[in-house]
Amino acid sequence: MQAVQADRRLGEDFHFNMIRKPKKRRFGLSLFRTPDTTRRHSGLPGTEWFADQALHAMLEFCRLQPIWHFRYRLHSFEDFPMHVSFSRRIFLGAAAAAGLAAPILANASSNGDAVRNDVGPQEKPTTLKGRLYKTLKQGMVQVEGSLAEKFRAVKAAGFNGIEMDSPGMDVQATRAAIAATGLPVDGTVCSTHWQIRHTSADAKQREQALEDLKTALRDTHAVGGHTVLLVAGHGQDGSEEEIWGRAVANISQAIPLAAELGVSIVIENVWNHFLYDHDGDSTQSADKFVRFVDAFNSPWVGMQFDIGNHWKYGSAGDWIRALGRRVVKLDVKGFSRAKNEFTKIDGGDIDFQDVCRALLEIRYAGWVAAEVDGGDQAALQEVSQQMTRVFELA
């Protein structure tokens, strides 16, 4: 099959990976099974696809293992001729889980009240409970023992997944840990993006940055994840115009692979002197991040918006509203403007009430990753509880 980059966006929040068979007008989505089986399915005209969270709920309900990961959110394919390739088991599983998934399906729409063109307006969600999945960075887990034992500690602490680092991940060991514990790897962090940058003036370094990103995409797919977090570059590598052009040109070369594998490239907002004024005040907007993501013109490039990183420079809630459908995942940490320092998740002065309102307004449903100091299982459980409090998940 030939993977085709889907330039079209359905509504505000609906992205898809089109799979085209040569010489046939057949389009569909990718459904990935951990660890290594890929199945591609088309849908009926006018039908809706399960959100990522709905499918997790469905398959947990149906007690199917290992976990399947569905790519992206709901949409319809009314413009395209379709065929059906559902197996009877998947169809019956979907039907059985419809009741479980209904609250998510009802709310996994785009910004505003006007949702899909085949249904009427729907009520906005009123709680993030059941819409957020808690995950954390691999480096936070300071538990003795094997990788499987670390995964068990993460799961016992109340997390739904874990993000690994790549390049450098032991794929076989990670797959074994997933199988032994049932804890999924929801994504990875590109481990070399600070040192080997897509914005470097050195063409050979940019070439290596591209290879590292491709490695991360392949590794992520191999363990069942669906995102690679990426720092796009550094503002000190040249003028904004120069580094913008280099980053877009270099990262774009990985998009065909991302589409083929069904793994999104998600840009993190970090203190890298790019797309914001590092010496500026707290009234800055996310406009440059919006334009930067849109420059790729691809549903396979989005944001892993870090709620704490740019609280110093702007309103986290307003940035979420501006980014809207571009937010594929979230990172969270605390920050105190008063003390000008990072804190525990609930230890700073971030307006999490407004953050929650903004997430509901854009109808976000997905993963939120802790990125703070970790520790043993007790410390991880404390982080998990902090996330529950600030997002009102109890």
VOGU-3710 file (C-alpha; in Angstrom, 3 decimals, decimal comma):
1> mqavqadrrl> 0,000/0,000/0,000  1,059/3,540/-0,607  0,740/6,019/2,246  -0,521/9,406/1,200  -0,077/12,541/3,272  -3,506/13,920/4,038  -3,368/17,648/3,477  -7,055/18,046/4,073  -8,336/18,729/7,568  -11,929/17,837/8,345
11> gedfhfnmir> -13,390/20,484/10,600  -11,097/21,933/13,249  -9,908/18,826/15,036  -10,224/15,866/12,702  -7,039/14,501/11,248  -6,601/11,313/9,334  -4,100/9,133/7,566  -5,278/8,218/4,108  -4,094/4,914/2,715  -4,417/4,614/-1,038
21> kpkkrrfgls> -4,107/1,362/-2,903  -2,424/1,871/-6,294  -4,930/2,232/-9,133  -7,855/2,051/-6,725  -9,794/4,854/-5,118  -9,753/3,399/-1,643  -9,025/5,470/1,387  -8,885/4,535/5,004  -7,289/4,957/8,394  -4,497/3,145/10,164
31> lfrtpdttrr> -5,223/0,962/13,178  -2,111/-0,213/14,940  -1,741/-3,208/17,181  0,994/-3,555/19,746  3,610/-4,727/19,114  4,023/-5,158/15,385  0,852/-5,850/13,448  -0,603/-3,133/11,238  -4,108/-3,329/9,843  -5,694/-0,724/7,651
41> hsglpgtewf> -9,444/-0,305/7,518  -11,790/1,858/5,508  -15,093/3,199/6,774  -18,587/3,583/5,464  -19,533/6,948/3,948  -20,895/9,208/6,645  -19,827/6,983/9,539  -17,674/8,190/12,442  -14,475/6,776/13,765  -13,706/6,148/17,416
51> adqalhamle> -11,452/8,580/19,210  -8,215/7,162/20,571  -9,617/7,072/24,071  -12,867/5,445/22,976  -11,020/2,603/21,322  -8,915/2,012/24,408  -12,119/1,804/26,441  -13,729/-0,456/23,890  -10,869/-2,922/23,789  -10,413/-2,954/27,528
61> fcrlqpiwhf> -14,105/-3,715/27,803  -13,841/-6,485/25,240  -10,743/-7,790/27,042  -8,720/-7,899/23,831  -4,965/-7,921/24,275  -2,618/-6,410/23,441  -3,889/-2,852/23,363  -4,730/-1,394/19,993  -4,101/2,227/19,212  -6,463/4,074/16,956
71> ryrlhsfedf> -5,131/7,059/15,106  -6,767/10,391/15,786  -10,278/11,563/16,312  -13,710/11,347/14,790  -14,547/12,350/11,259  -16,643/11,340/8,301  -15,579/10,350/4,798  -18,611/11,463/2,872  -16,502/12,841/0,029  -14,786/9,548/-0,730
81> pmhvsfsrri> -16,043/6,242/-2,129  -15,538/3,624/0,553  -15,469/-0,072/1,115  -15,787/-2,013/4,335  -13,016/-4,205/5,667  -14,043/-4,629/9,314  -13,673/-8,095/10,759  -16,714/-9,480/12,561  -14,830/-9,392/15,881  -13,923/-5,707/15,534
91> flgaaaaagl> -17,460/-4,812/14,461  -19,027/-6,632/17,409  -16,469/-5,159/19,774  -17,289/-1,677/18,577  -20,979/-2,283/19,043  -20,481/-3,666/22,533  -18,405/-0,666/23,547  -20,695/1,999/22,139  -22,195/2,689/25,550  -18,770/2,971/27,162
101> aapilanass> -17,469/5,291/24,497  -20,545/7,502/24,140  -19,422/10,362/26,428  -16,096/10,628/24,637  -17,583/10,297/21,185  -20,109/12,988/21,943  -17,385/15,426/22,896  -14,411/14,600/20,665  -15,282/17,279/18,170  -13,664/20,457/16,965
111> ngdavrndvg> -13,615/23,895/18,549  -17,008/25,519/18,901  -20,511/24,111/18,778  -20,681/23,332/15,077  -19,139/19,885/14,847  -19,407/17,437/11,938  -21,444/18,207/8,881  -23,556/15,066/9,327  -24,891/15,807/12,817  -26,261/18,778/14,662
121> pqekpttlkg> -24,655/20,874/17,421  -23,621/19,065/20,578  -23,111/20,172/24,132  -19,597/20,982/25,227  -18,037/18,629/27,767  -18,145/19,826/31,356  -15,395/17,717/32,922  -11,996/16,330/31,964  -12,681/13,174/33,944  -12,541/10,276/31,534
131> rlyktlkqgm> -10,954/12,461/28,862  -7,338/12,636/30,082  -4,870/9,769/30,291  -1,934/10,257/32,624  1,555/9,405/31,426  5,080/10,435/32,413  8,637/10,653/31,155  10,854/7,601/31,380  13,554/9,513/33,270  11,193/10,207/36,169
141> vqvegslaek> 11,060/6,516/37,104  13,820/5,978/39,662  12,752/2,519/40,728  15,225/-0,335/41,155  14,866/-3,413/39,016  14,122/-4,445/35,460  12,221/-2,398/32,929  9,139/-4,506/33,615  9,431/-3,751/37,332  9,671/-0,055/36,547
151> fravkaagfn> 6,564/-0,312/34,374  4,699/-2,053/37,189  5,634/0,748/39,594  4,382/3,355/37,100  1,092/1,521/36,694  0,679/1,058/40,450  1,301/4,790/40,949  -1,801/5,561/38,876  -0,416/6,257/35,406  -1,984/4,950/32,216
161> giemdspgmd> 1,175/4,946/30,107  4,809/5,970/29,829  6,917/7,905/27,332  10,283/6,413/26,395  13,358/8,005/24,784  14,555/7,286/21,249  17,077/6,898/19,688  18,510/4,634/22,366  15,430/2,656/23,356  15,777/-1,122/23,628
171> vqatraaiaa> 12,765/-2,002/21,520  12,699/-5,697/22,401  13,001/-5,061/26,141  10,303/-2,388/25,941  7,927/-4,701/24,104  8,577/-7,385/26,694  7,827/-4,934/29,516  4,585/-3,882/27,823  3,530/-7,511/27,426  4,430/-8,341/31,034
181> tglpvdgtvc> 2,645/-5,390/32,640  -0,051/-4,186/30,259  1,303/-0,625/30,521  1,400/0,936/27,046  4,110/3,211/25,698  2,037/6,086/24,354  4,968/7,860/22,728  8,633/8,775/22,813  10,831/11,826/23,232  13,506/12,351/20,584
191> sthwqirhts> 16,587/11,944/22,746  19,045/13,937/20,617  17,003/16,980/19,619  18,811/19,462/21,875  22,309/18,541/20,713  21,637/17,540/17,088  19,254/20,142/15,758  17,059/20,623/12,716  17,923/24,335/12,773  21,701/23,928/12,699
201> adakqreqal> 23,635/25,820/10,045  25,593/22,604/9,499  23,887/20,547/6,793  25,437/17,310/8,077  24,010/17,947/11,545  20,569/18,551/10,045  20,905/15,294/8,121  21,705/13,453/11,350  18,790/15,165/13,106  16,493/13,848/10,394
211> edlktalrdt> 17,862/10,313/10,739  17,404/10,446/14,514  13,809/11,591/14,087  13,131/8,750/11,675  14,670/6,288/14,131  12,374/7,615/16,853  9,359/7,241/14,565  10,232/3,632/13,766  10,975/2,758/17,391  7,746/4,374/18,544
221> havgghtvll> 5,726/2,423/16,022  7,508/-0,800/16,989  6,328/-0,499/20,596  2,804/0,693/19,805  3,223/4,401/20,542  1,686/7,173/18,483  3,785/10,340/19,023  7,392/11,496/18,916  7,995/14,646/20,943  10,412/16,974/19,186
231> vaghgqdgse> 12,193/20,218/20,051  12,236/21,899/16,653  15,617/23,594/17,120  17,205/26,580/18,790  16,790/30,274/18,179  20,523/30,921/18,487  21,247/28,912/15,323  20,509/31,956/13,165  17,856/34,528/12,422  14,249/33,531/12,962
241> eeiwgravan> 13,680/33,398/9,213  16,694/31,127/8,712  15,914/28,663/11,467  12,214/28,616/10,622  13,038/27,607/7,055  15,615/25,018/8,087  13,307/23,406/10,650  10,316/23,159/8,329  12,384/21,861/5,421  14,206/19,242/7,496
251> isqaiplaae> 11,338/17,961/9,627  9,052/17,812/6,581  11,232/15,085/5,120  10,092/12,780/7,944  6,365/13,333/7,349  5,930/10,563/4,741  7,387/8,047/7,210  5,220/9,440/10,027  2,132/9,005/7,838  3,134/5,485/6,803
261> lgvsivienv> 3,676/4,407/10,410  0,795/6,372/11,914  3,048/8,194/14,372  2,675/11,956/14,853  5,543/14,406/15,179  4,601/16,695/18,061  6,499/19,927/18,667  7,052/20,942/22,286  7,128/24,570/23,368  10,371/24,916/25,311
271> wnhflydhdg> 12,817/27,627/26,364  14,778/27,501/23,112  14,580/31,183/22,069  12,322/30,262/19,147  8,742/31,335/18,389  8,567/33,579/21,465  10,539/36,446/23,030  12,776/34,836/25,648  13,344/38,173/27,373  9,742/39,283/27,033
281> dstqsadkfv> 6,892/39,523/29,528  3,895/37,333/30,329  1,559/38,856/27,728  2,875/36,912/24,731  0,617/34,824/22,494  0,928/31,453/20,763  0,525/32,973/17,297  3,985/31,988/16,060  3,529/28,407/17,236  0,231/28,280/15,358
291> rfvdafnspw> 1,847/29,515/12,146  4,842/27,226/12,579  2,725/24,076/12,911  0,517/25,155/10,023  3,603/25,648/7,839  3,927/21,855/7,619  0,423/21,556/6,175  0,157/18,026/7,525  -2,070/16,258/10,058  1,030/14,350/11,197
301> vgmqfdignh> 2,646/17,426/12,754  1,089/18,987/15,842  1,913/20,224/19,330  2,695/18,526/22,593  1,818/21,640/24,506  3,711/22,048/27,765  1,385/23,844/30,166  4,139/24,987/32,518  6,933/25,903/30,126  5,482/29,151/28,835
311> wkygsagdwi> 3,367/30,257/31,783  6,177/32,752/32,313  5,458/34,220/28,892  1,696/33,990/28,469  -1,639/32,588/29,554  -1,586/28,794/29,284  -5,338/28,727/28,793  -5,250/31,277/25,999  -2,384/29,446/24,293  -4,443/26,244/24,355
321> ralgrrvvkl> -7,401/28,076/22,847  -5,201/29,528/20,103  -3,564/26,187/19,298  -6,904/24,355/19,310  -6,865/21,212/17,134  -3,074/21,415/16,866  -2,747/20,120/20,435  -2,143/16,396/20,035  -0,766/15,798/23,532  0,059/17,724/26,695
331> dvkgfsrakn> 3,022/18,031/29,049  2,547/19,400/32,536  4,790/20,873/35,201  4,414/23,700/37,690  5,851/27,190/37,429  5,831/30,187/39,753  5,856/33,607/38,136  6,349/35,149/41,565  9,541/33,151/42,172  10,505/32,728/38,499
341> eftkidggdi> 11,121/29,005/38,915  9,691/25,618/38,043  7,782/23,818/40,788  5,802/20,703/41,504  2,739/20,454/39,310  0,462/22,021/41,928  3,143/24,157/43,573  3,251/27,251/41,377  0,739/29,866/40,338  -0,478/28,468/37,008
351> dfqdvcrall> -4,177/29,132/36,510  -5,195/25,495/36,143  -8,878/26,352/36,351  -8,533/28,344/33,144  -6,399/25,574/31,640  -9,192/23,088/32,316  -11,777/25,446/30,814  -9,636/25,862/27,712  -9,156/22,114/27,285  -12,907/21,625/27,512
361> eiryagwvaa> -13,503/24,428/25,023  -11,261/22,799/22,416  -12,758/19,433/23,387  -9,366/17,942/24,106  -9,271/14,248/24,907  -5,922/12,495/25,133  -2,661/12,055/26,995  -1,071/14,426/29,485  2,539/13,710/30,435  4,139/14,711/33,720
371> evdggdqaal> 7,583/16,258/33,263  8,833/16,931/36,784  11,226/15,401/39,287  10,308/11,773/39,799  11,557/9,201/42,262  10,416/5,915/43,744  6,879/4,576/43,526  5,685/6,795/46,376  7,047/9,898/44,637  5,434/8,865/41,366
381> qevsqqmtrv> 2,121/8,330/43,132  2,351/11,854/44,535  2,873/13,231/41,017  -0,110/11,236/39,782  -2,260/12,629/42,592  -1,153/16,173/41,779  -2,294/15,644/38,195  -5,631/14,342/39,424  -6,095/17,461/41,563  -5,143/20,154/39,048
391> fela> -7,209/18,595/36,239  -10,093/17,708/38,599  -10,095/14,050/37,564  -11,351/12,547/40,819
//
